[in-house]
Amino acid sequence: PGRGSGVGLPGSGIMMDDDEKPKAKKDTQKLDTLDDSGNLLQTRLRGAVHEKGFWHRYVHIWLLDMPNAAVMMEQRAASKTFGGMWNCCTGHVLEGEPSLLNAQKAIEEDFKVSYAESDFRFVFSCKDVAHFGGLTLKQMVDVYVLALEKPPRIAAVAIDREEATGVKYVTLEQLEGIYREQPSDCVIVSNPEYSSRLFRSLHNIVNEYYKTLPQEDSDDERHNKKANQLLDTITDDGVLVEAGRRGEVHRQSVWHRAVHIWMLDLASGNVLLQQRSERKKNFGGQWNCSSGHVKMGEPCRPAAIKSIGDDLGLTLFEPDEFEFLFQANNVTDTGHGHSLRQVVDVFCVTVPSPTSYHQAPPLDGLQLAAGEVNAVRYIAIDELEAKWREGKAVNPEFVIPDNGDEYGQRLFFYLRQKMRKQGIAPQLTAS
């Protein structure tokens, strides 16, 4: 699969500016015209091709965020045909050129980013007739999918304002809804063959990608049989019922118990975050506090002590230093067709401590669990809260529950309360 720079999450649009290109120059581009069967006729200027309704070659490029099963859509610039409407990245195929080359050019021109030929998957060709502003546009469309494991974040995309005025990710389910409902602000290809082949291709690519992922959440689960651990399961009404195997509980989105442990440095107002290993299936490469499951019949505090000790080697905290803050019901989309539904007991440990750590542990002194934790960092309370408020769509590199508003409000209230008791205002930046 292709690799870009960061992940993005569905439904988050942003407006951006870049350099301009005169429309007149494009009208003088030369295009190959075709007969109804796709045979080459002759070369004509692009403006004339549009005005006279000749068949010509065209490309559609669907940039696919494979982990989140979402595609990028762009809002076409007002000066273009179908101006102000949402579509995938598109472009004309110039005289004598292969469509793949023009697919690459379209992505580079619209988004100022280049991808190798091997990143583009040709999926099908389709004829389409569209009508706009008195024009009849007849296009032989070659459809490509730019399938990326690490697609660009919305905030990192530099848009050519002559081509588009905004971009956003939509899930495949949302895109299918767009084609069913046909809203007036979206470009819909009228040929029914297009949508059926497009969705089949996109789903096949995503399913192929999912098959390459580990079936359990981490190396530790696969090799040490964590997937067979028994967890207490809970009904939607909060009633404790029978135990379930961890792997099945995850895949079936069953409510179960978990712990979160936030370590707060009272001297600076920073909290410790850990980056989950890229090898983990769920939320790989994303930042979160230390967390863990509560096994069948196990109290939550021992689970919290074990989790931060196993993940980071922080074993000096006394049991009574793990302060219970609150309990939350978290639902978090894994991006793999199911959600983690967890009843989370949230704990906090603070440093400096007279009984354990006399100062914030240095990052290079932590013992990161292989296959579980990639990296660690300190982050200011204000900065972390800002990212939670912006949400997962803007900050896909952070684990943020789908229903995380209440969790975040309570967490940051308690963290700030602890800082106030120390007479220290939280800092705006982290070390």
N, C-alpha and C positions, 0 to 999 in steps of 0.2 A: 504493500500500500504506500501511497504518497505520504510525505511528511511536510507539514507547514510550520506555523509558529503559533501555537496556542489553540485553545478550544473555545468553541463558542457554543451558546445555548439557545434554543429556539425562541423567536418572537421578540428579539431586542433590536430595534432600529436606531440608527444614529445618522445625522446629517454631517457631511464633510466636504471640504473644498480642495481643489487642486488646480492645475493649469488648464487653459482653454484651447480648443481647436476649432477653426472656422468650419461651418457646415458646408460651405461652398466647395471646399477642397475635396470633401468626400463625394459630392455629387459628380465630380470629374473622375472618380475612380473607374477603372474598367472592369466590367463583369462579363462572364460567359453567359450567354442566353441559351436556353434549351427548348426543345419541343416537348409535347405532352408526355413523351416516353423517356425523357431525360437525355436525349441525344443532343450533342453540341450543335448549335446553329452558328452564331457569330458573336463577336465581342461588341458590347455597347457601353456607353457611359451610364453610370449608376443612376443618375437623375432620370435619364430617358427610360431606363429599365422600369423604374417605379411608375413613371407617368403613363407608359404605354402597356403596362401589365404583362411584361415578358416573364416567363419562367426563368429563375436564376438560383444559384446555389447559396446555401445559408448554413450556419452552424448554431446549435444550442449547446451550452455548457452548463451542466448542473454540478455545482461544487457541493460535494457530499461530505458532511461531518459524520464519519462512520460510527464513532463511539456513541453519539447521541441520536443517530438515525434522523438527521436533519439536513436540509439543503439551504444554501444561501440564495436569497432573492434580492434583486436590485430594483430601485425605483427609477424608471427611465427619466432622463432630463426632459424638461418641458419642450425643448426645441426639437426633439426627436419624434418620429412616428410613435404613436401610443405613449406620448409624453405624460409623465406623472403616474404611469401604471407600473405595477410590479410584475417582474418576469425573471427568468434565469438570465445569465450572461449570454449575449447573442452577438453575431457578427456576420458580415458578408464574406463569401469566398471570392477572392480576387482572381482576375484572369489568369488561367493556367496554373494556379496554385493548388496544392492539396488542402483538403478541409482541415486536417489536423494542424497544419501550420497556422491557419487562420483562427482555429480554436485557441491555440497558444497566444496568438496576438491579441485576441479579444480579452482574455483574462489579464494579460499584461497591461493593455491600454486602460481597461476599466479600473483595475485594482492596484496597479503598480507593483505586481509581484510576478515572478517567473516560475514556471514548473517545467520539468523535463517531459519529453514526448511520452515516456513510459508511464507517467502519472495519469494520462488521459486514456480513458477506456471508450472506444467506439461501441455504441450499443445498438443503434439501428438508424435507418434512413426513413423519411416520411415526407409525403407531399402535403402542403398546406396552402390554402387560399384564405387570405385575410383582407378585410376591408377597413380603410381608415381615411377620413378626410377626402373622400372622393377617389382615392387610389384603390386599385385592386392589386394586392401583393401576392404573387405566385412564387412559392419557394419550395425548392427541393432541400429539405433540412437533414443534415447529418447531426445526430445527437450524440454528445459525449458526456461522460461522467468523470469529473475530477474527484476521485475518491481519496480522501485524506484521513489519516489516523490522527493528525494534529493540525486541524484547519486553523486559519487565521481568526483571531479574536476580532469582533466587530470594531472595537476601539482602535485596533491596529491597522485597519484597512484604510488605505489612501485612495479616495475615489476621484476619478477624472470628472469634474462637474459638467463637462460637455456631454458625458455619457450617462451619468446617473447622479441622483441627489441623495440617495440613502441606500442602506443595505440592512438586511435582517436575516436571521435564521428562522425557518419554520420546520416543524417535524414532518415526517412523511405522512402521518395521519392528518396534520393540518393541511398539507398540500393536496391530499386526496379530497378533503372537504372543500378546498378552493375550487377544484375541478367539478365537484358535484354542484356547488351553489353558484359558481360563476359570478363572483362579485364584480361590480363595474370598474373597480380600480386594479384589476389583474388582467394580464394578457392570457387568454385561454386559446390554445390551439384547437381549432374546430374539428379536425380529423379525429374521430374516436379511437382510431388505431394508435394515435400518438400516446394518449394517456394510459391506455392499457399496457402498451409495451414499456412506457417509461416507468410506471410503478412496479411492474414485474422486474425490470432491470435493477431499479434502486433497492428493492427488497432483497433480491438475490445477492447483490453486492454486500449489503449489510449483514445478511445471514451468513455469507461466506466469511466475513470478518469475525463475526461472533464465534464461529467454529474454531478460529485460530486462537481464541483466548483460553486461558486456563478455565476448566470447569468449576474449580473452587476458587476462593478469593485470593489465595496466596500460596507460595511454595510451602509454607509451614502447614497449611491446611491439607495440601495434597500428600506431603511426605509424612506428616505426623498424625494423620487421620483426624484432623480437627473437624472435617466435614461430618464425621460420625458422632461428634460430641452431642449429648442430649441437652436441649434447652427447654425451659418451661415456656409453653405457648399460652397466649392470652386471647380471649375473644374480643370482639369489637366493643363489648360492654365492660371490658376490664376484668373478666372472670378468668382466673387461672385454671387451665384445663390440662390435657395430657402433654407429655413431653414429645418433642419432635427432633429429628436429626438436623443439625445445623445447616447442612447443605440444602436440604429440602425446605426448611423453614425460610431460607433466603429466597429460593427460586419460586416458592409459592406465596411470597409476600405475607407471611403469617406474623402477627404481633409477637414479639419476644422481648426479653429484658436485656438492657445494656447499661454501661457506665461511661460517663465522660469525666475526665480529670483535667481541670484547668490549673496550671501553675502560674501564679501571679508574683512578680517581683515588686514588693512594696517600695523599694528604693527608687524605682524608675517608672512604675506604672506600666510596665511591659508584661505581656503574657507569652508563654512558650508555645510555639506551634511545631508540629512535626509533619513532614511531607511523606505521605504514604508511598510505598515502593511502586515503581512503574509496573512491577510484575504482578501487582494485585489486580484482580479483575474488577472489583468494585472501587471506584474513586481512586484508581491508580494515579500517582503523581500529584494528587491534590493535598492541600494543607488543612489540618484540623488539630484539635487538641488530642491528647492521648485518650484512647477509647478501647473498650473491650466488651465481650459478651459476659453475661451472668449465666453460669451453667445451672442445670437442673438442681433445685434445692439449695443453691449457694446464696449466702447473704451478699448484698451489693458491695459493702465496704471491702471485704477481702478481694473481690474481683477488681476493684479500683486499685488497691495496693499492688496486686499482681500485674495489672496492665501497664502502669507507668514504670514499674520495675523491669518488666520484660522488654518493653519498647525502648526505653532510654537508659536503663541501668540506674535509675533513681531509687535506690533501695534503703536510704537512710531515714526517710520520713517515718515517724511513729504513727501507729494507727489513728490516734486521736488528732493528728494533724490533718486528716482527711475530713474536711468540713462538708457536710451535706448541704447543698444550696436549695435544690428544688427537683421536682420530677416533671418530665415533659413527654408527650407523645409525639414522636418525630416520624414523619413520612418523607423519605428521600429517594428520588428516582435514580436508579443505578445507571440508566442508559442502556440496559441490556434486557429490556422487556419486563422488568419487575421493579418493585420499590422495596426498600428496607423499611419495615414498620416496627419501630422500637419504642418501648417504654423505658426512657432513659433516666437514670438517677445521676444527677450532676453534682460533682464534688469539686472542691477547690483546696489546693495546698499553697501556702505562701512562704516566700523567702524574703529577707533573711529570717532564719529560725534559730532560737537559742538551743534547740535540741537536735537539729539535723544539719541543715545547710546554712552556714553563717553568712553566705552571700549567694547571689544568683549563680547557679552552676555555669561555668564557661561552656560554650557550645562545643568546643573541641575536646572537652573532657567527658562528654556524654557517650555512652556505649549504645550505638544504634543497632537494633535487631536486624540481622541480615534477612532480606526478603520481605521485611515489614516496613522499615523506615529508611527513606533515602537521605533526608537532610533535616536540620532543625534551624529555627530562627526565633528571635524575639520580635514582637510586634506591639506597638503602642495600642492601648485600649481604644483611643479615638479612631485610629486608622482601621483597626479590625471592625469596629462598629460601623464605620462608613462603608466598608465592603459588604457587611451583612445587610445594611439598608439598601445598597444598590442591587443586591441580589445575585443569584447564581448566573443569570444571563450576562451580566456585566463582568462578573468575577468567577469564571468557570474553574479557576485553579483552586478555589476554596470549597470545602464540603459545607454546604448550607442547606438545611432541610427545606423542602418545598413549603412547609407550613411553619417556617422558622421565625415568624414575627414575634410571637409570644416568648419563645425560647430566648431570642436575642434581647428582648426588652428586659426579661428577668435576669439574664446573665450579666448584662452591662450595668444594670442597677446594682447588683450585688458586688461586682468588681469595683465600681466607683464608691460604693459605700465603704468598702474596705480601705480604699485609698483615703477617703475623708477621715476615717478614724485615725489614720496615720498623719493627718494634717498635710497631705501631699496631693496636689492636683495632678491628674493623669496627663502624660506628655503627648504631644502631637506626633512625634516621630519615635521610631524604635531604633535600638542599637543593633 
